[in-house]
């Protein structure tokens, strides 16, 4: 039986300390990784010097690529997956620089599911709060939130060698993607930049009927996501209030683009109404309303040329 070619893709930007930890965990995996494609989004914190001094760039299994400009997570994963695919990868293991496998056996445990699923990843836990998920998620036929390891286990289905939750995933956080997936749905869309690129790829995989799962018998650690969700519309809805102009713009633009192209156009009206309501009545802000209206329009018209205007800016700049 032919051995699978396994490549990892790590996208980094100005987090050299976290990156070192991620790479340390990758090179110590008991399951061999044929090549680690490290995509540096034009870091300015001496990331390359750290890589040289720690000996990472001397390794044959690490391929380092320093981009001229910051292309966001979307551009980084596009570049990394493209290179891994061209290298001949049968499976591509995706992660940012702030996430890492919980154990040396993580990849080995994940691969037990490679005959049953096409896009799948480990349960993503907080590296700060023991047992809690880094990103709470929902599953079919359950109205609540899966926010800890024990609850995830309770809802898991079991196979001989592993347990899993079907049709559930935390995209780009330790996720394995098969070559067949890339052949059919393509690469991530670099023009999305951040906030929504991972959901775009996940939705494309769902629409293509690929088999998706979270493997709950192995773990991936990540800083716990800060919740930006705020109740709105008389407490009956939630809205994510992003913490920066760039994230607000990309969140609204990419959300509208994703539902327009991959889901149903009725969600365009629903999300647009909720956004306008939130910044008009729930948390009134003319600045945020103006940014969100521009981003909603750009998402609907598939205009991806304006996010660079918001890079490095605060709401006080408007």
C-alpha positions as CSV (number, residue, x, y, z in Angstrom):
1,X,0.0,0.0,0.0
2,X,1.4,3.4,-1.0
3,X,2.3,5.6,1.9
4,X,0.4,8.9,2.1
5,X,2.3,12.1,1.5
6,X,1.5,14.4,4.4
7,X,2.3,18.1,4.4
8,X,1.6,20.7,7.1
9,X,0.8,24.3,6.4
10,X,1.6,26.9,9.1
11,X,0.7,30.6,8.5
12,X,2.5,33.1,10.7
13,X,2.5,36.9,11.3
14,X,4.5,38.6,14.0
15,X,4.2,35.8,16.6
16,X,7.6,34.2,16.7
17,X,7.4,32.9,20.2
18,X,4.1,31.1,19.5
19,X,5.4,30.0,16.2
20,X,8.5,28.3,17.8
21,X,6.2,26.3,20.0
22,X,4.0,25.2,17.1
23,X,7.0,24.1,15.1
24,X,8.5,22.3,18.1
25,X,5.3,20.3,18.4
26,X,5.1,19.5,14.6
27,X,8.7,18.2,14.3
28,X,8.2,16.0,17.3
29,X,5.1,14.2,15.9
30,X,5.5,10.4,15.9
31,X,3.8,10.3,12.5
32,X,6.2,11.6,9.9
33,X,5.3,14.9,8.2
34,X,7.0,14.9,4.7
35,X,7.1,18.7,4.5
36,X,6.1,21.7,6.6
37,X,5.3,24.7,4.5
38,X,5.8,27.8,6.6
39,X,4.2,30.9,5.2
40,X,5.4,34.1,6.7
41,X,3.0,37.0,6.1
42,X,5.7,39.7,5.9
43,X,6.5,39.5,9.7
44,X,8.4,42.5,11.1
45,X,9.4,40.9,14.5
46,X,12.6,39.0,13.4
47,X,10.7,35.8,12.8
48,X,13.3,34.7,10.2
49,X,16.1,35.3,12.7
50,X,14.4,33.1,15.2
51,X,13.9,30.4,12.7
52,X,17.6,30.6,11.7
53,X,18.9,30.7,15.2
54,X,16.7,27.7,16.3
55,X,17.9,25.7,13.3
56,X,14.4,25.3,11.7
57,X,15.7,26.6,8.4
58,X,18.4,24.0,8.3
59,X,15.8,21.2,8.3
60,X,15.0,19.5,5.0
61,X,11.4,19.0,6.1
62,X,10.7,22.7,6.5
63,X,10.1,25.0,3.5
64,X,10.0,28.6,4.5
65,X,8.4,31.3,2.4
66,X,8.5,35.0,3.3
67,X,5.8,36.9,1.5
68,X,6.4,40.5,0.4
69,X,3.1,41.7,1.9
70,X,0.7,40.6,4.6
71,X,-2.0,38.7,2.7
72,X,-4.0,37.7,5.8
73,X,-4.9,34.2,6.9
74,X,-6.7,33.7,3.6
75,X,-3.7,34.6,1.5
76,X,-1.4,32.6,3.7
77,X,-3.4,29.4,3.5
78,X,-3.9,29.9,-0.2
79,X,-0.1,30.1,-0.7
80,X,0.6,27.2,1.7
81,X,-2.0,24.8,0.3
82,X,-1.0,25.6,-3.2
83,X,2.6,24.7,-2.5
84,X,1.6,21.5,-0.6
85,X,-0.7,20.4,-3.4
86,X,2.0,21.0,-6.0
87,X,4.5,19.0,-3.8
88,X,2.2,16.1,-4.1
89,X,0.5,16.0,-0.7
90,X,-2.2,13.4,-0.2
91,X,-3.2,15.1,3.1
92,X,-2.6,18.8,4.1
93,X,-2.6,19.6,7.8
94,X,-3.6,23.3,8.4
95,X,-2.9,25.6,11.3
96,X,-2.1,29.1,12.4
97,X,1.0,30.0,14.5
98,X,-0.9,30.2,17.8
99,X,-2.3,26.6,17.6
100,X,-0.5,23.3,18.1
101,X,-1.1,19.6,18.6
102,X,-1.8,18.6,22.2
103,X,0.4,15.6,22.0
104,X,3.1,13.9,19.9
105,X,0.5,11.3,18.9
106,X,-2.0,13.9,17.5
107,X,-1.4,13.3,13.8
108,X,-1.2,9.6,14.2
109,X,-4.6,9.5,16.0
110,X,-6.1,11.8,13.4
111,X,-5.1,9.6,10.5
112,X,-7.1,6.7,12.0
113,X,-10.1,8.5,10.4
114,X,-8.6,9.2,7.0
115,X,-10.6,6.3,5.4
116,X,-13.9,7.6,6.7
117,X,-13.6,11.4,6.2
118,X,-12.3,13.9,3.7
119,X,-12.0,17.0,5.9
120,X,-11.6,16.5,9.6
121,X,-9.7,17.8,12.6
122,X,-9.1,17.3,16.3
123,X,-11.3,18.8,19.0
124,X,-9.9,22.3,19.6
125,X,-9.4,23.0,23.3
126,X,-8.3,26.1,25.1
127,X,-4.6,26.1,26.1
128,X,-5.5,28.3,29.1
129,X,-8.7,26.8,30.5
130,X,-8.4,23.1,31.1
131,X,-11.0,21.1,29.2
132,X,-12.9,24.0,27.7
133,X,-13.2,24.4,23.9
134,X,-11.3,27.2,22.4
135,X,-14.2,27.9,20.0
136,X,-17.7,26.9,21.2
137,X,-19.6,25.2,18.4
138,X,-23.0,23.8,17.6
139,X,-24.0,20.4,16.3
140,X,-27.1,19.0,14.6
141,X,-30.1,18.1,16.7
142,X,-28.8,19.9,19.7
143,X,-29.9,23.5,20.6
144,X,-27.1,24.2,23.0
145,X,-23.4,24.9,22.7
146,X,-20.5,22.4,22.9
147,X,-18.1,24.3,25.1
148,X,-16.0,21.6,26.9
149,X,-14.3,18.3,26.3
150,X,-16.8,16.2,28.4
151,X,-19.8,17.5,26.5
152,X,-18.1,16.8,23.2
153,X,-17.5,13.3,24.3
154,X,-21.2,12.9,25.3
155,X,-22.2,13.7,21.7
156,X,-19.5,11.7,20.0
157,X,-20.1,8.6,17.9
158,X,-17.6,5.8,18.3
159,X,-15.6,3.7,15.8
160,X,-13.2,1.0,16.6
161,X,-10.1,3.3,17.0
162,X,-11.6,6.8,17.5
163,X,-14.6,8.9,18.4
164,X,-16.0,11.7,16.4
165,X,-18.8,14.3,15.9
166,X,-20.0,14.2,12.3
167,X,-20.6,17.3,10.1
168,X,-18.8,19.5,12.6
169,X,-15.5,21.3,12.3
170,X,-13.3,24.2,13.5
171,X,-11.8,25.1,10.1
172,X,-8.0,25.7,9.7
173,X,-7.2,24.6,13.3
174,X,-5.4,21.3,13.0
175,X,-7.7,20.2,10.1
176,X,-6.6,17.6,7.6
177,X,-7.8,18.2,4.0
178,X,-7.5,15.4,1.4
179,X,-6.0,16.0,-2.0
180,X,-9.4,15.1,-3.5
181,X,-11.0,18.0,-1.7
182,X,-8.5,20.5,-3.2
183,X,-8.9,19.0,-6.7
184,X,-12.7,19.5,-6.5
185,X,-13.3,22.7,-4.5
186,X,-10.0,24.4,-5.1
187,X,-7.9,26.6,-2.7
188,X,-9.0,29.2,-0.1
189,X,-9.9,32.5,-1.6
190,X,-7.0,34.9,-0.8
191,X,-9.1,38.0,-1.5
192,X,-11.2,37.4,1.7
193,X,-8.1,38.3,3.8
194,X,-9.4,37.5,7.3
195,X,-12.6,36.7,9.2
196,X,-14.7,34.5,7.0
197,X,-12.2,32.8,4.7
198,X,-12.2,29.6,6.8
199,X,-16.0,29.5,6.8
200,X,-16.0,30.0,3.0
201,X,-13.8,27.0,2.5
202,X,-15.9,24.9,5.0
203,X,-19.1,25.8,3.2
204,X,-17.6,24.9,-0.2
205,X,-16.7,21.5,1.2
206,X,-20.2,21.0,2.6
207,X,-21.8,21.9,-0.7
208,X,-19.5,19.5,-2.5
209,X,-20.8,16.7,-0.1
210,X,-17.4,15.9,1.4
211,X,-17.4,13.9,4.6
212,X,-16.6,16.2,7.5
213,X,-16.0,15.5,11.2
214,X,-14.4,16.6,14.5
215,X,-12.3,13.8,15.9
216,X,-12.9,14.0,19.7
217,X,-10.3,11.4,20.7
218,X,-7.4,13.7,19.9
219,X,-6.9,17.4,20.7
220,X,-5.5,20.6,19.3
221,X,-4.7,23.5,21.6
222,X,-5.4,27.2,20.9
223,X,-5.9,30.4,22.8
224,X,-9.5,30.7,23.8
225,X,-11.4,33.0,21.5
226,X,-12.8,36.2,23.0
227,X,-16.6,36.3,22.6
228,X,-17.8,39.4,20.7
229,X,-21.4,38.2,20.6
230,X,-24.0,40.7,22.0
231,X,-27.7,40.2,22.3
232,X,-29.8,42.4,20.0
233,X,-33.3,42.8,18.6
234,X,-34.9,42.6,22.0
235,X,-32.7,39.8,23.1
236,X,-33.9,37.4,20.5
237,X,-30.7,37.5,18.3
238,X,-27.0,37.7,18.6
239,X,-24.5,39.9,16.7
240,X,-20.7,39.7,16.7
241,X,-19.3,43.1,17.3
242,X,-15.7,42.9,16.0
243,X,-13.0,44.8,17.9
244,X,-11.4,46.7,15.1
245,X,-12.4,48.5,11.8
246,X,-10.6,45.9,9.7
247,X,-12.3,43.0,11.4
248,X,-15.7,44.7,11.3
249,X,-15.3,45.4,7.6
250,X,-14.0,41.9,6.7
251,X,-16.6,40.2,8.9
252,X,-19.6,41.9,7.2
253,X,-18.2,41.9,3.7
254,X,-17.2,38.2,3.8
255,X,-20.4,37.1,5.5
256,X,-22.5,38.7,2.8
257,X,-20.3,37.3,0.1
258,X,-20.4,33.8,1.6
259,X,-24.2,33.6,2.0
260,X,-24.8,35.1,-1.4
261,X,-22.6,32.6,-3.2
262,X,-22.8,29.5,-1.0
263,X,-26.1,29.6,0.9
264,X,-29.3,31.5,0.3
265,X,-29.8,35.1,-0.7
266,X,-32.5,35.5,1.9
267,X,-29.7,35.6,4.5
268,X,-28.4,38.7,2.9
269,X,-31.5,40.6,4.0
270,X,-31.5,39.0,7.4
271,X,-27.9,39.8,8.2
272,X,-28.0,43.3,6.7
273,X,-31.0,44.2,8.8
274,X,-29.4,42.8,11.9
275,X,-26.2,44.8,11.3
276,X,-28.0,48.1,10.7
277,X,-30.3,47.5,13.7
278,X,-27.3,46.7,16.0
279,X,-25.4,49.9,15.2
280,X,-28.5,52.0,15.2
281,X,-30.3,50.8,18.3
282,X,-28.4,48.2,20.3
283,X,-25.0,49.9,20.3
284,X,-25.4,53.1,18.4
285,X,-22.3,54.1,16.5
286,X,-22.3,56.2,13.3
287,X,-18.7,55.2,12.6
288,X,-19.4,51.5,12.8
289,X,-22.6,51.8,10.9
290,X,-20.8,53.6,8.1
291,X,-18.1,51.0,7.9
292,X,-20.6,48.1,8.0
293,X,-22.8,49.6,5.3
294,X,-19.8,50.0,3.0
295,X,-18.7,46.4,3.7
296,X,-22.2,45.0,3.1
297,X,-22.3,46.7,-0.3
298,X,-18.8,45.4,-1.1
299,X,-19.8,41.9,-0.1
300,X,-22.9,41.9,-2.3
301,X,-21.0,43.3,-5.3
302,X,-17.9,41.0,-4.6
303,X,-15.6,44.0,-4.3
304,X,-12.4,42.8,-2.5
305,X,-10.3,46.0,-3.0
306,X,-11.1,48.0,0.1
307,X,-10.0,46.1,3.1
308,X,-6.5,47.5,2.9
309,X,-7.8,50.9,3.8
310,X,-8.7,49.7,7.3
311,X,-5.4,47.9,8.1
312,X,-3.7,49.4,11.2
313,X,-6.6,51.8,12.0
314,X,-8.7,52.2,15.1
315,X,-12.3,53.3,15.4
316,X,-11.0,56.7,16.7
317,X,-9.4,57.3,13.3
318,X,-12.8,57.7,11.7
